[in-house]
């Protein structure tokens, strides 16, 4: 089963929101969070059982960010 995730981030933090039904829903959440003070961008991710895929076309990233997964906590981190 595929889990669609929106990981929105600021200077030194990332919030991972899960439970979206599609890439577009995750993107819509990221766009909704963008006007919030301190939010720099968001990454839309599709997580499968064995791997995960970052969808640049649904994300708002400058290209300098790095997205990593913390398997212990099952969260994603965006750093730049």
C-alpha positions in Angstrom: 0.0 0.0 0.0 1.2 3.5 -0.9 1.3 6.2 1.8 1.4 9.8 0.5 3.3 12.2 2.7 3.8 16.0 2.9 7.0 17.0 4.8 7.0 20.7 5.3 10.0 22.4 6.8 11.6 25.5 8.2 15.1 26.5 9.2 15.9 23.6 11.6 12.7 21.5 11.7 10.5 19.2 9.6 6.9 18.2 10.2 5.8 15.0 8.5 2.0 14.8 7.7 0.7 11.4 6.6 -2.6 9.9 5.5 -3.2 11.6 2.1 -5.1 9.7 -0.6 -3.0 11.0 -3.5 0.0 13.1 -4.5 -2.4 16.1 -5.3 -3.9 16.0 -1.7 -0.4 16.0 -0.2 0.6 18.9 -2.5 -2.6 20.8 -1.5 -1.6 20.4 2.2 1.9 21.8 1.5 0.5 24.8 -0.4 -1.9 25.4 2.5 1.0 25.4 5.0 3.2 27.7 2.9 1.9 31.1 4.2 2.6 30.0 7.8 5.5 31.9 9.3 8.7 30.0 9.2 7.7 27.5 6.5 10.3 27.5 3.7 8.9 24.7 1.5 7.5 21.2 1.4 8.4 17.8 -0.1 5.7 15.4 -1.4 6.7 11.7 -0.9 5.1 8.4 -1.9 6.2 5.7 0.6 5.9 2.0 -0.4 6.6 -1.0 1.7 10.3 -1.2 0.6 11.1 2.2 -0.7 10.0 5.8 -1.0 10.0 8.3 -3.9 10.3 12.1 -3.8 8.0 13.8 -6.3 9.7 17.1 -7.3 6.8 18.1 -9.6 4.4 18.2 -6.6 6.9 19.7 -4.1 8.2 23.2 -3.5 11.9 22.8 -3.2 14.8 25.1 -4.3 17.0 22.2 -5.3 19.5 22.7 -2.5 17.6 20.5 0.0 18.3 17.0 1.0 15.4 14.7 2.1 16.2 11.7 4.4 14.2 9.1 6.2 14.6 8.2 9.9 13.5 4.6 9.9 13.6 4.4 13.7 10.9 7.1 14.1 9.3 6.6 10.6 9.7 10.3 9.8 11.3 12.3 7.1 13.7 15.2 7.5 14.5 18.0 5.0 17.8 19.8 5.4 19.7 22.4 3.4 
